Amino acid sequence: MWRNDVTNEAYQNDFRSYISSSDIRRLLRSPAHFRNPAKMESAAMAFGTLVHTFVLEPHVAEARYRARADVDGRTKEGKAVRDWEQSLASQQGVQFIGRSDYDAAVSIATSVRTHLGATSLLTGGMAEVSGTADNFCGINARIRPDYLCDDRIIDLKTCADARPDAFIRSVLNYGYDVQAAYYLDVAEAIDGKKRKFYWVAVEKDTPFAVSVYEASDAMIERGRAQYKRAIELYLECATYDVWPAYSQQIQQLELPNWVKE
């Protein structure tokens, strides 16, 4: 089932009994990390949310965010401005953010909207739609694609370096391939449609360069194998209510191949 009336906060809090792609990736780290996830809202995560809103929901960003005025709050004029900002925040839900983050989010949105590949993908669909699939591979699954179309899913990623060699490292380090395969398969379970998966990678610093990548079939197969392994692990742990972390044995640490070479 797809729903476009669910806020991100509600998606995170009200669907806890459904397994997300983030849950899957925590399981692949260890069942203990899934069972007891770290509770933190980093500056990077907050900036990512800001960018997603400006790029994918500009009408929401216009109503929700404003740049904090550069004033001295110790002066009479500065105090008046801060009081006005607090009034808007409490009465209208406006979020005031630092000028540098605000300007960066606006610039990133402009870079994405003026990139031919990105604009060709980010059209004809729905942004920030939530979906759930009951009894998917033995679990109840949930996904929230950044942008969903009938033939594709687009994921917006902010990064330090959007060049191919750098971005593939992010894909493998952060399990973006697992997320891609999980999103495609759960989406197909929801509505029966086969899709392609794309990343719009945009750098967080000037000139806010953009690259667009399609996930290859081999990458999706790799991600699919990993998420299915995570589901098997989850079902086994749930059966015995045992959620281990790392190995309790002494392990030998080897040099990786790239060092040996």
Backbone torsions as a table, in degrees:
resi	resn	phi	psi	omega
1	MET	NA	131.8	176.4
2	TRP	-100.6	142.1	175.3
3	ARG	-138.7	132.0	178.1
4	ASN	-109.6	15.9	-178.9
5	ASP	-114.0	19.0	-176.9
6	VAL	-107.0	123.4	176.0
7	THR	-72.3	161.9	178.5
8	ASN	-61.8	-37.7	178.7
9	GLU	-62.6	-43.6	178.8
10	ALA	-66.9	-38.2	178.2
11	TYR	-61.0	-42.7	-179.2
12	GLN	-70.5	-34.9	-171.6
13	ASN	-97.9	-35.0	-171.1
14	ASP	-92.2	-7.8	-177.8
15	PHE	-121.1	37.3	-175.8
16	ARG	-65.2	-23.7	179.8
17	SER	-78.8	-5.2	178.1
18	TYR	-103.1	141.8	-175.9
19	ILE	-87.8	126.2	179.7
20	SER	-98.3	172.6	176.9
21	SER	-67.7	-31.3	174.9
22	SER	-63.9	-40.0	175.8
23	ASP	-60.7	-43.1	-179.9
24	ILE	-59.4	-44.6	-178.1
25	ARG	-70.7	-31.0	173.8
26	ARG	-68.6	-38.2	176.5
27	LEU	-60.5	-38.5	180.0
28	LEU	-68.1	-24.5	172.9
29	ARG	-75.1	-52.7	170.7
30	SER	-176.1	150.9	175.8
31	PRO	-57.6	-32.4	179.4
32	ALA	-64.4	-36.9	178.7
33	HIS	-69.5	-30.2	174.2
34	PHE	-71.2	-45.3	-175.0
35	ARG	-68.3	-34.2	-177.4
36	ASN	-130.1	71.1	-177.1
37	PRO	-68.0	147.3	177.4
38	ALA	-67.1	137.0	178.9
39	LYS	-101.0	102.5	178.8
40	MET	-154.3	146.4	174.5
41	GLU	-120.6	93.6	-175.8
42	SER	-77.2	162.9	177.0
43	ALA	-61.5	-36.0	179.1
44	ALA	-64.8	-41.2	178.7
45	MET	-65.5	-42.2	179.4
46	ALA	-63.3	-40.4	178.8
47	PHE	-67.3	-38.1	177.3
48	GLY	-61.3	-41.9	176.6
49	THR	-62.2	-42.4	178.7
50	LEU	-59.2	-47.9	-179.1
51	VAL	-63.4	-43.6	179.2
52	HIS	-57.2	-42.3	-178.3
53	THR	-66.1	-44.8	-179.3
54	PHE	-65.6	-36.3	-177.9
55	VAL	-79.5	-46.9	-169.6
56	LEU	-96.3	-26.1	-178.9
57	GLU	-135.2	65.3	-175.2
58	PRO	-59.3	-31.7	178.5
59	HIS	-67.1	-34.7	176.3
60	VAL	-70.7	-42.6	-179.9
61	ALA	-61.0	-40.2	-179.1
62	GLU	-62.0	-37.0	-178.9
63	ALA	-83.7	-28.0	-170.6
64	ARG	-92.8	-36.9	-168.9
65	TYR	-114.2	143.3	170.1
66	ARG	-143.1	151.3	177.8
67	ALA	-76.0	134.8	178.2
68	ARG	-67.6	133.7	-179.1
69	ALA	-64.2	141.7	178.9
70	ASP	-88.2	83.2	-178.1
71	VAL	-131.9	162.0	175.7
72	ASP	-90.2	108.6	-176.8
73	GLY	-66.4	-6.9	179.5
74	ARG	-86.9	-15.3	179.2
75	THR	-88.0	165.3	179.6
76	LYS	-62.3	-44.6	-179.4
77	GLU	-67.0	-40.8	179.4
78	GLY	-64.3	-41.3	178.0
79	LYS	-62.1	-38.7	179.4
80	ALA	-63.5	-41.1	179.1
81	VAL	-65.7	-43.8	179.6
82	ARG	-64.2	-38.6	177.3
83	ASP	-62.7	-40.5	179.0
84	TRP	-64.5	-41.9	178.3
85	GLU	-63.2	-43.2	178.7
86	GLN	-64.3	-34.5	178.4
87	SER	-65.8	-45.5	178.1
88	LEU	-64.1	-37.9	-179.8
89	ALA	-64.1	-43.9	-177.1
90	SER	-77.2	-35.1	-174.5
91	GLN	-90.4	-33.8	-175.0
92	GLN	-119.3	-1.4	178.6
93	GLY	73.5	18.3	178.5
94	VAL	-70.5	136.1	177.5
95	GLN	-106.3	120.9	178.6
96	PHE	-94.5	127.9	-176.9
97	ILE	-125.9	163.8	-179.5
98	GLY	-60.0	146.4	-177.5
99	ARG	-58.6	-39.6	-177.5
100	SER	-65.0	-42.9	177.8
101	ASP	-66.7	-40.6	179.4
102	TYR	-61.5	-49.1	-178.6
103	ASP	-64.3	-38.6	179.0
104	ALA	-64.0	-42.5	179.6
105	ALA	-63.2	-40.8	177.6
106	VAL	-63.6	-43.8	-179.7
107	SER	-66.1	-39.9	177.9
108	ILE	-63.0	-44.6	178.6
109	ALA	-59.7	-40.6	178.2
110	THR	-64.6	-42.4	178.9
111	SER	-61.2	-42.6	-180.0
112	VAL	-66.4	-44.2	-176.4
113	ARG	-70.0	-19.7	179.2
114	THR	-101.1	5.3	176.0
115	HIS	-90.9	122.6	-172.6
116	LEU	-60.4	-44.4	-179.1
117	GLY	-64.8	-42.5	-179.2
118	ALA	-65.7	-44.6	-177.9
119	THR	-67.4	-29.7	178.6
120	SER	-68.5	-26.7	-179.6
121	LEU	-88.5	-38.3	-173.5
122	LEU	-87.9	58.4	178.7
123	THR	-150.8	146.4	176.2
124	GLY	78.0	14.7	-179.1
125	GLY	-132.8	-159.9	-178.3
126	MET	-125.0	137.5	178.1
127	ALA	-94.3	143.0	172.7
128	GLU	52.5	50.8	177.1
129	VAL	-95.8	142.0	-178.4
130	SER	-106.1	140.7	179.6
131	GLY	-135.9	146.4	177.0
132	THR	-131.3	144.8	177.7
133	ALA	-134.4	116.6	178.4
134	ASP	-79.8	143.6	177.4
135	ASN	54.6	48.0	173.9
136	PHE	-90.1	110.7	-177.6
137	CYS	53.2	32.3	177.4
138	GLY	92.6	0.5	178.9
139	ILE	-129.4	167.4	168.5
140	ASN	-94.6	123.0	-171.6
141	ALA	-112.8	151.0	175.6
142	ARG	-136.7	145.6	176.2
143	ILE	-141.5	156.0	176.4
144	ARG	-140.3	81.7	-179.9
145	PRO	-61.2	144.6	175.0
146	ASP	-63.8	-42.8	179.3
147	TYR	-147.3	126.6	-173.8
148	LEU	-120.0	127.3	172.5
149	CYS	-124.1	172.5	-179.4
150	ASP	-67.0	-25.0	-175.9
151	ASP	-119.6	4.0	-175.9
152	ARG	-161.2	156.8	170.9
153	ILE	-123.8	133.4	-179.3
154	ILE	-117.8	131.9	178.7
155	ASP	-117.3	126.1	179.6
156	LEU	-92.9	123.6	-179.4
157	LYS	-124.2	125.0	168.3
158	THR	-85.8	143.4	-175.3
159	CYS	-153.3	168.8	177.2
160	ALA	-81.4	-30.0	-175.3
161	ASP	-146.9	117.8	-175.9
162	ALA	-97.7	7.9	176.3
163	ARG	-69.0	153.5	-174.0
164	PRO	-53.6	-48.4	-176.4
165	ASP	-63.3	-34.1	180.0
166	ALA	-79.1	-41.5	-175.5
167	PHE	-69.7	-33.3	178.6
168	ILE	-63.7	-31.9	175.6
169	ARG	-63.9	-40.7	177.0
170	SER	-63.7	-40.6	178.9
171	VAL	-56.9	-46.7	-176.5
172	LEU	-77.5	-38.5	-178.5
173	ASN	-67.7	-38.3	-174.2
174	TYR	-104.4	4.7	176.3
175	GLY	70.6	31.6	178.7
176	TYR	-64.1	-29.2	177.6
177	ASP	-68.0	-35.0	175.7
178	VAL	-64.7	-45.7	177.8
179	GLN	-59.4	-44.4	-178.3
180	ALA	-60.6	-49.5	-179.2
181	ALA	-63.2	-42.2	-180.0
182	TYR	-62.7	-45.8	179.5
183	TYR	-61.2	-46.0	-178.6
184	LEU	-62.2	-44.2	-175.2
185	ASP	-74.1	-38.7	177.2
186	VAL	-68.0	-40.7	177.8
187	ALA	-60.4	-41.8	178.1
188	GLU	-65.5	-35.8	176.9
189	ALA	-65.1	-30.4	-179.2
190	ILE	-75.2	-48.3	-171.7
191	ASP	-127.0	1.9	176.0
192	GLY	77.5	9.0	-175.8
193	LYS	-99.5	134.8	176.3
194	LYS	-89.4	136.4	-174.5
195	ARG	-134.2	166.1	168.4
196	LYS	-102.7	158.8	-179.2
197	PHE	-119.7	133.2	-178.3
198	TYR	-129.6	147.6	170.5
199	TRP	-111.7	133.8	166.7
200	VAL	-102.9	106.2	-177.2
201	ALA	-99.6	123.5	-178.3
202	VAL	-128.9	132.8	-178.4
203	GLU	-74.0	145.0	-174.4
204	LYS	-81.9	-11.3	-177.9
205	ASP	-120.0	156.9	179.5
206	THR	-54.7	136.9	13.2
207	PRO	-91.0	20.6	177.5
208	PHE	56.8	50.7	-176.5
209	ALA	-68.4	148.0	-175.8
210	VAL	-121.9	138.8	169.0
211	SER	-132.3	149.3	179.2
212	VAL	-123.1	132.2	-176.7
213	TYR	-130.4	141.0	171.3
214	GLU	-98.8	133.2	176.6
215	ALA	-70.6	127.2	-179.0
216	SER	-73.1	163.8	177.5
217	ASP	-60.6	-40.2	-179.7
218	ALA	-64.7	-37.7	179.1
219	MET	-66.6	-41.0	178.7
220	ILE	-65.3	-40.6	178.6
221	GLU	-63.4	-39.6	177.5
222	ARG	-63.4	-45.8	179.0
223	GLY	-64.4	-37.5	179.3
224	ARG	-64.1	-43.5	178.8
225	ALA	-60.7	-38.5	-178.2
226	GLN	-72.5	-41.8	-179.5
227	TYR	-68.9	-31.9	177.5
228	LYS	-69.3	-35.3	175.3
229	ARG	-64.7	-38.6	178.5
230	ALA	-65.4	-39.5	179.1
231	ILE	-65.7	-42.9	176.8
232	GLU	-59.5	-40.9	178.9
233	LEU	-65.0	-42.4	178.7
234	TYR	-61.0	-46.6	-178.0
235	LEU	-64.1	-37.9	178.0
236	GLU	-66.8	-45.5	179.8
237	CYS	-64.3	-39.3	-179.8
238	ALA	-66.8	-34.2	179.7
239	THR	-62.7	-42.9	-176.2
240	TYR	-101.5	-3.0	-176.6
241	ASP	52.0	45.8	176.1
242	VAL	-125.3	126.1	-173.2
243	TRP	-128.3	80.4	-174.5
244	PRO	-73.9	160.1	173.1
245	ALA	-98.2	-123.6	-177.7
246	TYR	-85.3	173.2	179.5
247	SER	-58.8	141.8	176.4
248	GLN	-92.6	4.3	178.3
249	GLN	-91.7	154.1	173.9
250	ILE	-73.6	128.5	-176.3
251	GLN	-116.8	149.3	175.6
252	GLN	-91.5	132.0	-178.1
253	LEU	-96.8	118.9	-178.2
254	GLU	-100.2	153.5	173.5
255	LEU	-70.6	137.3	177.3
256	PRO	-69.8	162.0	-176.3
257	ASN	-60.1	-35.7	-176.4
258	TRP	-68.5	-23.0	174.6
259	VAL	-79.5	-40.5	179.9
260	LYS	-61.7	-35.8	-178.7
261	GLU	-73.4	NA	NA
